[in-house]
Amino acid sequence: MEDNKDIDVNENKDKENKDNDTITISQADLDKKIQQAIYKNSQNEKKKYERELEKQKSLIGLDDKQRLEEEKKQLEEQLEEYKLTNIKLDTVKVLEKRGLSATLVDILVTTTDIEVVQANIDKLDKAFKQAVNNAVAKKINSTGTKNSNNSSTGEVTREQFKKMNIAERTAIFKSNPELFKELNKK
């Protein structure tokens, strides 16, 4: 029985491998990628060390009171950075829920004031949706054909309405919603 279990597991692994794309890379390329990652990481660590060294140099020669004030100032700056990062992360989630691109986060988040950020999101959302609606309406009006079946009074019969395409029906809906409802009844 245990042999059957092993076969089933292997069959499942084979199915999973077929579903996943297999990527092959030579050892030289792999080594090169690893070296690049190590170099990048060491550069980031070097920058962090240099920033910390600069902070410590700025504190040399200060008396205790000045040192405390400078350290307090640096901690407040770090706190602001932390708040800004958290607000950006939350804003990305909100943008994705609203169907907007997360790349807009840097444009929208300019302060740690959440109300200002929320107002910016609302303004962008409203402007974006309005622009989309305007573009759709313009496209419908420019590609829609004039209905030659309309009588000279502008009234549309139910038969004429049934022969219309979506763009023509949308135009009627926008210009005369009551007529649209009446013609759309079964």
BELNORWO-V284151 format. One record per run of one state. SS is the DSSP state (a for helix, b for strand, c for the rest). FROM is the first residue (numbers start at 1). TO is the last residue. Records with the same first field share a line. If there is no record, write none. Layout:
SS=FROM-TO, FROM-TO
//
This chain:
c=1-1, 20-26, 60-63, 98-101, 109-113, 144-157, 164-165, 176-176, 185-186
a=2-19, 27-59, 64-97, 102-108, 114-143, 158-163, 166-175, 177-184
//
